[in-house]
């Protein structure tokens, strides 16, 4: 359901203020404003034309996809892949957690371990953002659909350049890097 509102100036006579028998004058500056309330309007399905890229990423792998057919008969194909070896934190760090003194006395506290796995995921999100900026600057795509887990999607949003952010038409917070191309295409088209 769409609700229409009109802009009304303060000098617009109200129904009780105008003389009886006269019709209300229509003002040309009254333009309808469409107000979409949450949940009332369904987003249209994502149109995958030839100038739309779909980036499917997680913390270790990124797939850059493009439609090779028309928008009505979409067929995604891989145009670029990025991989990162990201072993578990226990395999990346070798030190025991650090300790520090709380002040006078023998009381000491342990510090948290550095989560090298998460740091590596953040770095990979920055690499994806840099790669997207290079391609956007070369005008290789006009529209962009991002598919990534919510944490990676948040990291990507922080790292993306304004030129890339302006081209995003849809974001899908799901992990789809290990799905088949047809599954990815179906999920992107229905979102």
Buried (B, 14 or more C-beta within 10 A) or exposed (E): EEEEEEEEEEEBEEEEEEEEEEEEEEEEEEEEEEEEEEEEEEEEEBBBBEBBBBBBBBBBBBBBBBBEEEEEEBEBEEBBEBEBEBEEBEEBBEEEEEEEEEEEEEEEEEEEEBEBBBEBBBBBBBBBBEBBBEBBEEEBBEBBBBBBBEBBBEBBBEBBBEEBBEBBEBBBEBBBBEBEBEEBBEBBBEB
